[in-house]
Amino acid sequence: MSATERGAATQSATADREIVISRVIDAPRELVFEAFTEVRHLSRWWGPEGFTTTTQSFEFHVGGEWDFVMHGPDGTDYDEWISWTEIAPPERIALLHGESRNDPNAFESVLTFAPAGAATRIEMRTVFPTKELRDEAVEKYHAIEGGKQTLSNLAAYVTETLEKGAEG
């Protein structure tokens, strides 16, 4: 079996447990990657519309962790935890994301940053431990729409950062 066939077999094996969201952002991939890897940027755009983020701790390296709280527009706080499992600048980041370090329902995400001319195509591929957890994320937490809004916030932030850089 070729690597392509293995990749296709793996993808089809996880299709009922995954969410894939992508977007083209009108900025160089190094800048888009940086916005994902430096806490001073992340806290400015992370999360769906109306959410804000407070970072408790942040270490961006393989094995490092980002411990943070997302504050919902209704005042609800959501404890979040991410551990970085792979970092290949400026192409790829893999992570484990849950409510806390020992969360048995934590899910895996792989983010890829691909050049698209002068722009960047970012893809978030998230695989949940079970189909039920994926379905709950979609139905209860609106994960697909939230993911799209998060990438929209990233695009707006990076574009604004570029414009300010051009002015200054």
C-alpha positions as semicolon CSV with decimal commas, in nm:
position;residue;x (nm);y (nm);z (nm)
1;M;0,000;0,000;0,000
2;S;0,140;0,339;-0,098
3;A;0,164;0,635;0,141
4;T;-0,123;0,798;-0,052
5;E;-0,340;0,489;-0,011
6;R;-0,253;0,465;0,360
7;G;-0,341;0,832;0,403
8;A;-0,675;0,783;0,227
9;A;-0,748;0,472;0,436
10;T;-0,665;0,661;0,757
11;Q;-0,883;0,955;0,653
12;S;-1,180;0,734;0,571
13;A;-1,133;0,550;0,902
14;T;-1,169;0,878;1,094
15;A;-1,423;1,057;0,870
16;D;-1,714;1,008;1,111
17;R;-1,504;1,147;1,399
18;E;-1,356;1,454;1,232
19;I;-1,425;1,814;1,147
20;V;-1,228;1,985;0,870
21;I;-1,240;2,362;0,830
22;S;-1,029;2,568;0,594
23;R;-0,990;2,925;0,482
24;V;-0,767;3,129;0,255
25;I;-0,618;3,427;0,438
26;D;-0,475;3,717;0,243
27;A;-0,138;3,718;0,418
28;P;0,195;3,533;0,391
29;R;0,198;3,200;0,572
30;E;0,488;3,304;0,800
31;L;0,264;3,579;0,943
32;V;-0,039;3,349;0,973
33;F;0,179;3,086;1,143
34;E;0,320;3,348;1,382
35;A;-0,033;3,455;1,480
36;F;-0,091;3,095;1,592
37;T;0,236;3,058;1,781
38;E;0,279;3,372;1,990
39;V;0,050;3,432;2,286
40;R;0,050;3,809;2,229
41;H;-0,132;3,736;1,903
42;L;-0,347;3,441;2,008
43;S;-0,521;3,626;2,287
44;R;-0,632;3,894;2,039
45;W;-0,822;3,667;1,797
46;W;-0,871;3,314;1,940
47;G;-1,226;3,182;1,961
48;P;-1,564;3,235;1,799
49;E;-1,742;3,571;1,769
50;G;-1,805;3,735;2,105
51;F;-1,554;3,522;2,297
52;T;-1,242;3,651;2,469
53;T;-0,943;3,455;2,596
54;T;-0,739;3,482;2,914
55;T;-0,410;3,291;2,914
56;Q;-0,296;3,129;3,239
57;S;0,028;2,986;3,095
58;F;0,179;2,942;2,748
59;E;0,482;2,747;2,628
60;F;0,507;2,699;2,253
61;H;0,727;2,396;2,195
62;V;0,661;2,026;2,150
63;G;0,535;1,907;2,488
64;G;0,457;2,264;2,593
65;E;0,113;2,367;2,705
66;W;-0,132;2,652;2,667
67;D;-0,366;2,677;2,965
68;F;-0,640;2,934;2,909
69;V;-1,000;3,035;2,977
70;M;-1,243;3,126;2,702
71;H;-1,507;3,374;2,818
72;G;-1,837;3,335;2,635
73;P;-2,054;3,630;2,538
74;D;-2,310;3,511;2,797
75;G;-2,049;3,528;3,076
76;T;-1,978;3,153;3,086
77;D;-1,612;3,061;3,137
78;Y;-1,469;2,756;2,960
79;D;-1,144;2,610;3,092
80;E;-0,925;2,499;2,801
81;W;-0,592;2,323;2,767
82;I;-0,373;2,256;2,464
83;S;-0,052;2,056;2,441
84;W;0,161;2,094;2,128
85;T;0,251;1,752;1,983
86;E;0,424;1,859;1,660
87;I;0,558;2,191;1,533
88;A;0,702;2,231;1,182
89;P;0,730;2,606;1,107
90;P;0,570;2,751;0,902
91;E;0,386;2,447;0,764
92;R;0,219;2,246;1,039
93;I;0,112;2,238;1,403
94;A;-0,040;1,934;1,575
95;L;-0,199;1,954;1,916
96;L;-0,411;1,783;2,177
97;H;-0,700;1,999;2,305
98;G;-0,924;1,940;2,604
99;E;-1,065;2,102;2,915
100;S;-0,763;2,000;3,123
101;R;-0,441;1,799;3,105
102;N;-0,605;1,464;3,186
103;D;-0,927;1,515;2,988
104;P;-1,025;1,170;2,852
105;N;-1,230;1,344;2,581
106;A;-0,944;1,558;2,448
107;F;-0,928;1,572;2,070
108;E;-0,641;1,599;1,825
109;S;-0,606;1,880;1,572
110;V;-0,362;1,928;1,288
111;L;-0,328;2,271;1,135
112;T;-0,159;2,310;0,800
113;F;-0,046;2,637;0,648
114;A;-0,003;2,617;0,269
115;P;0,098;2,896;0,033
116;A;-0,181;3,007;-0,200
117;G;-0,003;3,262;-0,415
118;A;0,063;3,556;-0,183
119;A;-0,206;3,426;0,053
120;T;-0,219;3,127;0,291
121;R;-0,460;2,835;0,295
122;I;-0,506;2,720;0,652
123;E;-0,675;2,391;0,727
124;M;-0,782;2,269;1,071
125;R;-0,842;1,893;1,080
126;T;-0,980;1,783;1,416
127;V;-1,030;1,418;1,510
128;F;-1,237;1,329;1,816
129;P;-1,195;1,005;2,016
130;T;-1,549;0,894;1,920
131;K;-1,822;0,982;1,672
132;E;-2,046;1,069;1,969
133;L;-1,798;1,329;2,098
134;R;-1,771;1,478;1,750
135;D;-2,148;1,495;1,717
136;E;-2,181;1,655;2,061
137;A;-1,919;1,917;1,968
138;V;-2,112;1,998;1,650
139;E;-2,462;1,997;1,800
140;K;-2,410;2,132;2,153
141;Y;-2,106;2,357;2,104
142;H;-2,154;2,451;1,736
143;A;-1,795;2,347;1,663
144;I;-1,814;2,388;1,285
145;E;-1,954;2,741;1,296
146;G;-1,723;2,826;1,588
147;G;-1,422;2,701;1,391
148;K;-1,522;2,907;1,089
149;Q;-1,565;3,216;1,308
150;T;-1,227;3,154;1,472
151;L;-1,054;3,141;1,132
152;S;-1,246;3,452;1,029
153;N;-1,118;3,630;1,342
154;L;-0,765;3,514;1,256
155;A;-0,799;3,647;0,900
156;A;-0,925;3,985;1,024
157;Y;-0,651;4,008;1,286
158;V;-0,368;3,916;1,047
159;T;-0,498;4,153;0,778
160;E;-0,525;4,435;1,035
161;T;-0,171;4,357;1,159
162;L;-0,041;4,376;0,801
163;E;-0,215;4,708;0,739
164;K;-0,074;4,857;1,062
165;G;0,271;4,730;0,969
166;A;0,246;4,897;0,628
167;E;0,143;5,226;0,787
168;G;0,419;5,224;1,048
